[in-house]
């Protein structure tokens, strides 16, 4: 599900693998057929922009794992377009040769494995240089990237006719030795094509404007390999023609393995909140490794929901265009790799601005993140009917050129849906409250790739509908190619399954702890703890810590930054600094202040630790530098290349309550409180961070800050706490049925209802440490799956003050634990003895754990509620262990303690200071449903209106054969 701040996003953790099929180059293979495909023609530029067209080239790619010597190889150029087998017709033969005078040294005739070579076609009498070639194409290719063909008089590539080019081995037989072949201007047939064709004329595959611009034709390796007879590379529309020349670079492709999915629709907002609904948008994501120019692309809008193949029905076609007056400058039509673009649908005579859009959604998007659709009179996205939307390529064929497609409001069918649906009414995918709020619909890349006919993105019931709009940001889960059950985003991220632009490094180092304010004068022991969750060691040489001080930016990772190199300091380490962080290991990055000459023994003394020298790396701070104590700051670990967007691996924030101001260790009313407290020379605290259940957001890369679990912690340098461990789905599956909710008291009799509780039962055969577990409370329910609606989240925690001794957080097998919900207004003034007096029980303090409620929080008495026990990672679907419901009969309304005819009775009755009742729950005969996780209510009389018995369960409440206390 899209994270409310997406801080989102994605990928990425997984994008390095996501489109591994994207390269149009086959993976090196060992079959004989694959060996014949040892040289592929991947790009041709027949019409360079410069006068004289002296920079024609053919790009070759070596897909094998061996070096190929091009000496003796040839380019064959076929001009007889009447032949059905042009490779057998008359041919012009050009030898690939060295031209040391152009290379500026000895020409390198060898093409390396998985590399390219530019075959530059040198016109007779031309005296050029590699530098001039680079100037022509805006490249920086080295001399060794070139080999040459010396053309004869008047020879060269024809611009306005169909032609074939082949790379041929040294034997020169145009059938046996032909390795691969490509065709351009195919539409010309045996005639001619035009750069700007009129009706009835045929278009060329490229356009040339002398002295201004040129285009290339790119070619793709067929999914099943080259045809053994034709040897033809694929020319795929629209991704082959009218391309920007990229000599020496291999571009993404379209193929049946999912690599055709070059533009994904990831979010739609049909009903903006502000009157006039002028901020409708469609979010696009480019999952490839190359830019895509959106010029000429279209949005198709389908209104016929009755068709089983709506993409074949009538549609409204909208061109994606620039609108410079709204962009506030020249519209950037290019969508960058692993990036998003907002397609803003502009109505009639609307005169909006990017600032207005940002105000609508609380964003800070730049103008270069927008392209536009100019709607016709009365056009817009329907709010209360099913509709389908597609992104299509420039040629605009609704079948061939449709790239990806989404639907919204499918429950409406051919009718209408309602924002707030009654029984038998269809519910819309989003709710709009005029001038108050709106929601978006998110979409996910299917595990098996887009279906080849429908091209549909996945609409996941709970993760897609009723989302907070987050234009410009996608979650990793939205663009991952893996099935939902193949990998949990909270599991240990794999170093090769990276998100974002940081390559393989993108998920391999996590910031898990920071101490900005050590206790000792001078604060010389600031540190940042790194964790390597992968199975491989990582060399930290060249890595950096980026420290962000501009808190006014909504995307601080794009703002001004202080850059610190992670380095060795052998004098402090007491020997050679170990720069390697081991698999599943930690490293302490110690920030060394100017002129400090301390030792590891000093550090260990500061934190009462016993760390070895191999557990440290260092940052050498300049004069006056260090971590701020009383202001919000961001820290990131960044890969060696140092790009703060592409190479940023993970990121954390501390003192977020301070905003752009300051926080206090001990805050008064209306003052911001810091995440830690420091008492000079006495004590300090750290801030801990957690890997998010859905993985790192692909844009922000933020680790998760969990209130109570993150702030005010005891520093533990080099140690990952149990609650910080990254949990695999297999571990979660083992936890299913392990903790059962067996009783709830939502309405205690005492004034202010201060003794609300939830009873847990340990259904496993092992003790369970409840540290990090949570109670999720769902009461604002708008779906048939209430456990998927937005919950109130409460951490289960200790309260030594209430317990009267150290809180025992462990629940023993076959035993119960009382989760007492402590109301904020009363703090921790009551004791377990007070609780026992309320219920006439005799529970020891070791039978209690606690939830510390927020302001005005507690269990509602007269509406439906769902309570879940959730494992530490906190995913409300995957990590939910068991769920219990009360007042179910109230539906979306209210219940009464004493119900009259036509009214619904509550599951319990409360009379102030006199009567209180509980609801008890039973383990279902067939076990917990894997989706609902709901505890049973047995016969109503057995479950509702019960006398509270905290700590005691009936034998029939738990699985047969289980012991009970």
N, C-alpha and C positions, 0 to 999 in steps of 0.2 A: 504494500500500500504506500502511496505517496506520503512521505514524511511531511507534517504540517509546515516545517520551515525549509525542508530539503536543504537546509542550513546554508535541497535537494535539492533527486535525482535522481551516476550510476555510473560497475561495472564494473565502474566500474568495475567495481571490482572485476567483472568477468569479461570485459570487452576484448582483452587480448586473445581469448579463446573464442569469444562470441562469433566473430566473423572470420575465423581462421580460413574458412572457405572463400573469403572475399577476394583474396588474391586471384587474379585471373591466370596465375601460373600454377601448373600442376605440381604437387609435391614430388620431390625426387623419388623415382620408383625403380624397381629392379627388373620389371618385366621387359621382354625383348621389344614389345611394341613401344613401351615408354622410352627405351633407349634410342629408338629412331627419332623421337621427338626432342633431340638434343639441342636444337636451336629453333626458337620461335620468333616470328615477326610480330612484334607487339605494338608498333606505332609507325606511321608514315606521315611525313609532311611533304606533299608535292608542290606546295605553293607558298614559300616563305614570303614575308612581307617586303623585304628589302628589294630595291630595284635590281633586276638581273636574276633574282631568285637563286642566289648563290649558296643558300644554306639548306637545300633539300637533304633529307636524311631518312634512313630506314633504321629503326631500333630493333636490335636483337636481344633475346633473353636466353640464358643457359639455365634450364630448370634442373639439370642433373647435379650430382655431387662430385663431378670431375671437371677439371680444366679442359677447355676445348681450344685448340690452336686453329685460328681462322686462316692460316696460310693455305692458299690453294682453293679456298671456298669462293663461291661466286654468287652474285645477284643476277637472277634471270628475270627479264622484263618482257611481258607478253602484251602485244598490241592487236592481235587478231581476235576480236570479240565475237566473231560469227561462229567460232568453234564451240561445240558442246564440251569439248575437253581441251581447254586452252593450253594446258600444260604439254600437249602434244603438238601444238602449232608452232609457227615461226617465232623465234625468240631472239631478243637482244641479250648478249651475254657480257656481264661486267665482272672482272676479277676484283676481289677484295685484296687490297694491297697496302703496303706501308708507304707513308709519305712523311719522311722524317723532317723535311723542311717546314711542313705545316705543324707537325707535332712539337717542333722545337727541340727535338731529340729523337732518340730511337723509338719508333712506333711499337707499342705493345700489342702484338697480334693475338694474345691469349685472352679469352673471356672466362672469367672465374665462375665457380659454381654459384648458382642462384644470383647471378649478376647480369648486367646489361652491357651492351657495346653499341656505340653509335657508328653506323656506316654512313659517313658523310660523302655525298655525291659531288665530286669536285668538277666544276665546269671547265672546259678547255680554256687555258690561259688565266684562270683565276689564281691569284696569289693572296690567300687569306691566312688567318691565324685562328687558333682555338679561342683566343680572347674575343675575336670578332664574332665567332659562333655564339659564345656566351652572351655577348651584348645583344645579339639578335633575339635570344630566347630568355634573357634575364636569368641565366643559370651561372653556376660556378664549377663546371665540369673540369676535371684535370685532364692533361694531355693523354694519359693512359686509357681514357675512356673512348678513344677514337680509333677507328680504322677507316679505310678510304676506298672509294671507287673513282678512277680517273675516266671521266666521260669523254666521248669523242665529240667532234664538232656538231653543234646543234642537238646534242643528246641531253636528255633530262627527263623528269617525270612530267607527263601531260597533265594539265590542270582540269580540262573540261570534257574528258572522255573516260570511259571505263577502262581500267587497266589491272593487270595482275602482276605481282612481284613474288619471287620465290628465293629462298636461300638454298643453295645447292652445294653438296659436298665436292671434294677435290676431284672425284672421278668424272664429274660434269655431265653424267647422263641425266637428262631432264625428267626421266621417269624414276629410275632406280635411285639416283642420288639426290633427288629433290627432298628436302627435309621438312619444310613448312612453306605455306603459300598464303597470300592475302590479296584481297581485291578491294578496290575503292571506286567510287562513283558508279556503283552497280546499277542505280536507277537509270543511268544514261543508256544502258543497253548497247546497241551498235551506233547510237547517235551521240548527241552532245548534251551536256547539262549546263545550267546557269547558276551563278552565285545567287542571284535574286530572280528566281523564275516567275514569269507571268503565268496566268492560267493556261494549262495545256503544255507548259514547258516543264522540263525535268530538273530537279534541284541537284546540285553537286553535294558531295559529302562534307565540304568545307567552304569557307568564304575567305577571300583574300582582299584586303584593302592596302594598296601599295603604300609602303612607308608607315603604315599604322598598325595593322593586325593581320594575323594568319591563324589558321586552325589546323588541327591534325585529325587523323583517323586512327583510332586505337582498335586493337584486335584481342580476342579472347580465346584461351585454350578450351576446346570443348570438354565438357564434363567427362565424356567417355574416351577422350584422347582424339588425336587427329585421325580422320578417315584414311585408311591405308592406301586408297587410290588418289583422292584429291589432295590430301595433306592440307586442307584448308583450315586456317584459323577462322574463328567466328567473328562476324561483323554484327553487333547487336545494337538495335535501335531502341532508345535514342543514345545509348551510352558509348557508341563507337564514333559517331559523327559529330562534327562541330565541337571538337574538344580543344581545350587549351593545350598547346604543345608542352610536353614535359619530358624532354630528352633525358634518358638515363634513369627515369623514375617509373615504377610500375604502379598503375592505378587500380582501384577496386573495380569489380565487375558484377555482371548479373549471370547467375547460373542456377541450375535446379537445386543446388545444395543450400540455398538460402542467401547466396551472395547477390541475388537480384533485389534484395531488400534494402535498397540504398537510401530510402527515405521512409521513416516510420511516423505515423500519426500517434502521438503519445498522450494528448490531452485536448479536450474540447470544452469550451464554455459557451453554451447556447443562450444563456439568460443572465447577462450581467445585472448587478443590483440597481444601478442608477437609472432613473427614468430615461426612456429613449433607448435603453439597452445598446448603447453605441460602442461597447467594448467587447463584442463577441470575438473570439479568437480560436484558432486551431494551432496547436503546437506541433512542430515537426522536429524530428531528431535524425541526424546523420550518423549512422553507426560505423561508417567506413573510415578508412585512413586517409581519405582525400577530400578536397573541397568539392562541393556540388554547386554549380551555378543554377539558381532557381529561375533565371530568365526563361520564359516560355513555358514553364511548368504551370499546371492548372489544378484547381480544386473542382471536383465533380460532386454535385449535391443531388441525391436521389430521394424523390418524394413518394415513389410507388412502393409501399411496404408490402403489397400483396404478392409480389413476384418472388419466387423461390430463388431466382438469380437476379437480384435487383440491379446488378451491374450491367445487365443487358437491357434494362428498362430505360425510360426517358429520364433525362437528367438536366440539371442546370449547370452550365460550364462557366467557371470564373477563372480568368487569367490572374496569375500571381504577377504583380507589377510593382515598380517603384512609385512612391508618392513622396517626392522630396520635401514638399511643403509641410507634411506631417512629420517626416523624419527629422526635419530641422537641418537638412543638408542632403548630400547625395546618398540615396538609399543603397545599402550594401546588399546586393542580391546573392551573395555567396554564403552558403552554410558550411561552416568549418567542420573538420573531422571531429567525431565524438561530441558534437555540439548541437544546440537547438536553434530554431528560428520561430518567431511568432508570426503567424499569418493573421494580421488584423483585418477584420471584415468592416470596411468603411461604408456606412450608409449614406445614401443621397447626398445632401449638401453639408454633411457633418464636417466641422472645422476643428478637429481635435489636435492634441499634441501628445508626444510621448510622456510628458509630465502628467497629463491628465490620465493616461493609461496607468502609469505607476501609482497615482493617487487612488485609482479604482481598486487596485489589487495589493496596495501596500508593498510595492516592489521598487527596485532601483535599476531597471533595465536601461541599457544604452540604446541609442537610436539604431546602432548597427545590428541590433537583435530583431529588427522588424522588417518584414515585407508586407505587402498589402494586397487585398482584393477590393476592387471598387464595385459595390453592389448596385444593381439596377433599382429602379423605383419600386418600393414595396418589398424588396427582397431582404431576407434575413434568415437566421436559423430558427426553425420552429421549436417552441418550448414544450408543447404538450402532445407531440405526435412522434411516432417512430421515424427516424431519418437515417440515411447512410451518407458518409462522406469519404471521398477518395482523393489521394494525391496522384496525379498523372504526369507523365513526361511530356516534353515539348510537342511531340507529334500528335498527341491528344486522342489516340485511339483508346476508347473506354475498355477494351479488352487487352490489347497488346501493351499499352503504355501505362496501365493502371499499376501503381507501385505498391501502395498499401491502402487499406480501407477500414473504416470503423462504423459502428452503428450505435445509436443511443435511443433510449426509451423503447426497447423491444417489447416490453410488457404491454405497450399500448396497441400493438398489432396494427390493425387498420382503423382503430378508433383513437380515443384520446386517453391521456393519463392525467393524474392529479398530483399536485405537490404533496398534499396530505390526503391519502386515499382511505376511503372507508372500505368496509367489507365488500368484496366483489368488484371493487374498482381497481384499475391498474395504477400503480405508483410510478411516477416519473423517476428518472435516474438522478435527479437533482431537485433542490428546492430553492426558490427565489423569494426573498422578502424585499419588497420594493424599498430601495434606498437604504437597506439595512445589511443584507447579506445575500450571497449566492454560493453555488457549489459547482464543481467541475466533474467531468467524467474522465477517468484515466484509462489508458490501454496498455497492454502487455504483449511483448513479442512471444509468439507461441514457441513451446519447447522444440517442436519439430520444424520451425521456420514457418513462413507464411504459406498457406495452402496455395498451390499454383493457379487455381481457378479463381477462388474468391478473393485472395490476397488480404484476408481479414486479420486484423489485430485482435487479440483476445480481450474480451470484456469479462473481468472476474467479478462476480456478484458483489462481494464485500469490499474488495480492494479497488474497484473501479468507480462505483457510484458514491454519491454524496461526499465528494472530496473537497478539501480546501483548494481553491485555485492557486497554482504555483507556476505561473508562466515563466518559461525559460529554464526550468529545472526538471530533470527526470531522475527517478530512482533507478538504481542498478537492477532491481527486480523487474522494471518495465522493459528493459532492453536486453535481458539475459536470455541466451539461447537454451539454457538448461531447464528441464522440467522442475516444477515447484518441489517435487519430492526427491529430486536428484541431489540437492545440496541445500542446506540451510544457510541463509545469509549470516546467521550468527555463528556458524561454525568457523573453525580455524581457516582463515583465508589462505588460498594456495598462491604461492609466489608467481605461478604462471597464469593464474586466473585473475588478471589485473583489471582494474577499472581506471577510468580517466585516461589522461595522456601520458602517464608516467611509465608505460611499458611494464615490464615484468616486476618492477619494483613497487608497483602502485599499491599493493596491499600487504607488503611484507614487513613493515615496521609500524608498530602502534605505540603511541604515547599513552602510558598507563598511569603515570603519577607525576605531580610537580610539587615542589616545595619552594615558594617564592620568598619566604620569610623565616629563615633559620633563627633559632633562639639566641645564639651567641652574638655578642656585640660585633658589628662589622658585617654580619650576615654572610660569612664566607662559605657557607655550605649549601648554597642554592643548587638544586639538581632537577633534572628531567629524567624520568625512567622510561626506557624503551623496551619493548617486547617483540621478539621475532616469533610469530605464530607458525612459521613454515617448517618444512622438513630439511631445509638447507641453511648452511651458515651464510651470513652476509658480512661482507667487508665494509666497514663504515668509513673507510678512507674516501675523502671527497664529499661525504654527506654534510648537510648543513642543518642548523636550526634557524628558522626564520621567526622573528619576533615582531608582532604587529602592534603599533601604538595608536593608530588612527581609528578610533571607535565610532566615528561618525558615519563610516561606510557600512552599508548593509552587506557588502561582500568584502570584508576586510582583507581577504587573501589577494585582492587586486590592488590594495592600497600600498602606500609607502611602507617599506619594511627594513628592519635592521637584520643584517645577515651575519651569522656566526658560523665559522667552519668547525666541524668536529675534528679534533686533532689529537695527536699523541703528545703526552708530556711525561717523558721518562723520568724526569727528576722527581715528580710527585708520585708516579707509579712505583718508584723504587726499583725500576728495571725497565725493560722494553715494554711499552704499552701494547696490549693486545687489542687490535682494532676489529677483531672478528666477534660478531654476536652469534652465538650458537643457536641451533634449532630449538624452539620452545624455551629459549633462554632470555635473560634480561641483560641490559647494560645500563649503568648509571652514567648519565652525561653530567659531569660536575662542572659548574660554571666558575671558573677561576678568576677572581678579581685582580686588578692591577697590583703588582708587587706582593701578592700573597705567596707565602712560602710554606704552606702547611703540608701535612702528610696524610696518608690514608688512615693512620692511627687516630689522627685528629678528627677525621670524618666519622670514623666508627664510634669514637667517643661522643660526638655530637648526637648521634642517632641510636646509640647503644646497639650497634650492629657489629657483625664480624665478617665484613666483605673482604675478599681477596683483591689484589691489585689487578687481576685479569678481569674484574668486573667493572672497571672504569674506563671511560674515554673522557675527553676534556674539551672545554671551550675556553679560549683565552680572551677574557673581556678587556675592552679598552677602558681608559680612565672614566670613572663615573657611571659605567654601564652596570646593569643588573636587572633583576625582575622587579617590577613595581609591586608594592604591597597593597595599595589602597585604590587601585584603578583597574578597570577591565582590561585584559590583555589576551591576545591570541598567540599560540605557539604552534609551529609546524615542523615536521621532519621532512626534509626535501632531498631528493636524489642528487647525484653528482653534477648533472647538467645545470641545475639551479633555477630552472624556469618555475616561477612561483605558482603557475597554474598547472602545467603539464607534469612537473616533477614533484609536486607536493603530494606526499604519501598519506599522512594522517595529520590531524590538527585538533587542538583543544582550546578551550576558552576558560578563563577563571574570572571571578568577581563580576559575573554578568549583570548582577543587580545594580552595579554602579553605573551602567550605561556609559554616558559620556562624562559623568561626574566622578565622585569619589564615594568609597564605602568606609564603614567603620568596623573595627573589631567588635565593639559592643555598641549596637545601634539603638538609638531612641526611635520613637514613633516617627514615621515618614522619612527616616534615614535608611540608606541602603546598607545592608550588612555584608561584610566580606565573607568569602568562602572558607576562611581560616582565621585563627586567632594566634597572635604571638605575644608571649610575655617574656620580656627581655631577660636573657640568661636563665630562664626557667623552663619554658615549654613552647612548642610550636605545633602546627598542624599541616597536613598535606591535603591535596585534592586528588582524588582517584577518578579514573575514566574507564569506560566500558565499551566493548565492541558492540555496535547496534545490532539488534535482532535482524534487521533487513540489510545489514552490511553498511559500509561507509557510503554516504551520499556521494554520487559521482562528481558533484560540483564543489560542495563545501569540504568534503573529506573529514567531517567532524566526528570525533569520538563522542560517546554519549556521556552527558553529565546527568547523574541520577541524584535527585535531591535526597538527602539523608545518607545515601550510599557513597556519594562523591565528596561532599564538603565536610570539613571538620573531622578529618581522619588522622589517625596516628601514623606518622611517617614510617614506611616499611621499605626502604631503598633496596632494590634488587629482588623483592619478593612480590609475586603476583598473588593476590588474595583469592581465596576460593570463589568468592562471588564475582571476581573478574575473569575467571577462566572462561574460555570460549567453548560453548556447549554444542555438541553435535546432535543432529536429530535423533540418532540412535539412542543417545542418552535420554533425550526427552521421551522417546517412545517407551523406554524402560521405566520412566517415572509415571506413566499413565496408570491410573488406579492406585497409585501409591499413597496419596493423601485424599481423603474423603471428607467432604463437609457433611456432618451428621446432625447438626442442630444450629438454629439461628434464633436469637432473641433480638427483635428489632425495636421493641417497645417496653423497656423495663418500667416498673411501677413508680420508682422513686422520681421525685421532681427533677426535671432536666434530663431524665433518662440516661444517667451517666454510666449504667452498667450494661450497655449493649455488648453482645459477644457473638462470636462464631466458633463452633466447636469443630476441631479437626481430629481425624482418626488416621493413624499410620497403618495402612493396609499391607505394608511390605514386611519383609523379614529382616530389615536392616534399620538401624537408627537413621533419622533424617535430620540434618542441620537446617533449621528454618531460616538461617541468615540469608538474606537476599530474596527470599520468597515474598510474594505480594498478594494482596487481596484486590481484585478488580470488581467494581460495583457498577452495574449497568442499570440505569433507571429511565434515562431519556431514550426510549426505544422506538425506532421507526422502521425496523425490518423484521422479517420472520425469523431471523437468526440474531437474537438480541445480544449474544456474546460477541458479535462483530461490530456492534455500535460503539460509539466513543465511551470509554469507561472512566470512572473516577479511580485513580490508581493509588493504593496505599501500600507502603512498605511494612512488612512485619519486622519488628525491631525489639530491642531490649529496653527495659526501664528498671534499672536496678533500684531506683528510688521507690517505685511502687512495689516491686518484689521484696524489698527490704534486704536484698542480698544480690549477688550476681545473677542475672537472668539466665536461666537454662534454656538455650535456643534449640536443644535437641529433643525431638519427639521419638520415643522408643517404639519398637515394633509392637503392634497390638495395643497401643496406648493412645490416649487423647491429649490434646493441648487446647487450652482456651485462648483464643485470640480476642483480647479485651480491647475495645475501641475507645481510646481515651480522648475525651472531648477537650478541645484546645482551651476553652475558657476556664477550665478547672485545672489545667496543667497536670501535674503528677502528685496531687495532694492526697488522693485516696490510696488505700492499701488493699492488698489481697484479702485482708481480714474484713474490710468493708464489703468487698464483693461477696465473701462467704455469708456475711450477715444478710445481704440482699436476697440470696437464694437459699439460705439454710443449708449450705454445703460446707465441706471441711477440706477443701483443696489446699495442698501445700503450694508455696510460692513457685516451686519448680514446675508446676502445671500450667504456668501462664507465659504467654508472649503477648506482644502489644502492637497496636496500630495507633500512631499519634495523628489524630484527625486535624485537618485544617480548619480555618475559620468557618463556622456555621455548618460543618460537615457532620454527617451521621447517617443512619438508616432511616429512610422515609417509612412512615407507618401505614399510609392509606393508598399507596400506589404499588404497582407491580415492580419487583426488583429481582435482579439476578446477581449472585455473588459467586466469584470464582477464586480458587486458589491457583496461583500462577508461579511457575518455576522462575529462578533468578534472572534468566535472560530477558523475560518480560514480554515475549510475543503473545498477543492476546488470543491468537488462534493456536499456534503450534505449541506454546508452552503452558496452556491452560490444562491443569491436571484434573480437576473436577469442578462442577458448577451446581449450585442449588438455587431454586427460584421460590419466591413467596408472593402471596397475593396475586397469583396468576389469573384468577377469575376477573380481576379488575380490568384486564385488557389495557387499553390506552386511557381508561378513565380512573375513577376512584372507587374505593370500597369503604364500607362502614363497619364499625365494631358491632353495632346492632342494626342489622339491615331490615328495612321495611320491604313490603312487596314491590318487586321491580328493581330493588337495589341489590348490589353485590356485597356480600359479607367478606370481611377481611379474614385472613388465616389465623388471627389471634385477636384477643380482646385485652384492652388495657383500661384499668381504673386507677387513677392516680393514688399512689401509696396503698392500694388495696390488691389489685389483680394484675398479674402479668402472665403471658402465655408464650410458649415457644412453638416453632415448627421443626419437626424432626424429619430426617431423610433416610432412605433405605437404599442399599446397594442393589441395583437391578439384577434380576435373576440371570440375565445373559451378559452381565457386565456393563460397563459404561459404554454408551453409544460413542463410536470414534469421532463423530462430528459434534454432537451436542455436549457430550461429557456430563450430562445431567444425572444427578442423583434422583432416585425415585421417591414418590410421595405415597406409595402403597395405596391402601384405601384411604380416602380423605380423612376418615375418622381416626385413622391410626397416625396421621401426620400432623394435622392442624389442631389448634386449641389444646396443646399439650402443656403439662406442668414442666417448667424448666428444670433440667437435671444436668447442669454443667459438669463435664468430665466423665459422665456415665452414658454408655450406649447400650441399647438392648441387643441381645444376640442376633435377632432377626434384622438388625440394621446393617450388619456387616456380612461379608461372604461367609458361607458355611465353613465351620471348622476354625474360624479365626477366634482368637482370645480377645476378651474385652476386660477393661478395668471397671 
